[in-house]
Amino acid sequence: MSKKNNNDQKPNKEFVFQRKNYLFLFIGIAFIALGFILMSGGGSDDPNVFNPEIYNFRRIRLAPTLVLIGLGIQVYAILLNPNKNKD
């Protein structure tokens, strides 16, 4: 019987994500946070008074678009392979 040497088969202790992945993850988180910040507000102090500010461009179009862009950046950051060799 052959004796297997454990020194030859050391597990590789390397992170799954590299620096570039984390950079894109934080950029995506910033886009999502900015979208939610822009979406907030527009309420009224008096519940009997309607405030049309809730339906402005910033809350209806811009903020959800920023959140979706941020989610897209997150997916890209997860799927990004920084070790890919260019031929």
N, C-alpha and C positions, 0 to 999 in steps of 0.2 A: 504494500500500500504506500502511496505517495503522501508525504507530509506536506500540507498546505501551509504556506508562510503567510501569516496575517499582516506582515509588514508591507507586502506587495499590494494589498487590496485595501488601502486606507480610503475611507469615504472622502469625497471632495467637499470641503466646507466652503461653499460659495453661495452667495445670495442669488435668489431667482431674478430680482430686479437690479439693475445697475443705476448709476447716478442719473443718466438720461431719462430712465423710466420715472424716477422720483421727481425730476424736474417737471415733466409733463403732468404727473399726478397733481402736484401742487398748483400748476397753472390751471388745470381743470377744476380743482377745488375753489380757486379764486374766482373763476367765471361763474360757478354755481352760487357761491356766496354773494357775489355782486348781483346776480339775477334775483336772488331772494331779497336782498336789501332794496333793490329798485321796485320790487313787487309790493313791499310793505307800505303801510300808510294809506291815506285817502279816506279814512273813516270820518265819521261825524261825531261831535261831542253830544249832540242832541239827536236821539233816535227818531224824532218826528221830522227832522230836516234832512232832505236828500242832498248828498254831495256828489255832483257829477264828476269830480276829480277821480273817482274810482274807475272810470272808463276812459282814461286818457291813454295816449300812445305808449307811454313808458310802462304802464302796468299791463296792458293788453298785448302788446307786440314785442317790445324790446326786452323786458325781463324774462318772459318764457323762452325767447330765442336765445338769450345768454345762458339760461339753464340747460337747454338742449345742446348748445355748442360745448358747454362744459362737460356734459355727459359724453359727447362724442370724443372730446379730448381724453377723457378717462379711459374709454374703450381703446383708443389709439395707444395710450400709455401702457395699458396692460398687454396689448398684442405686440408692442414694439420689441424687436430683438436687436439690442445694441451690439451684440457680438457677431452679427451677420457679416461675412467677408465679402467684399466687392471683388468680382472677378475682372 
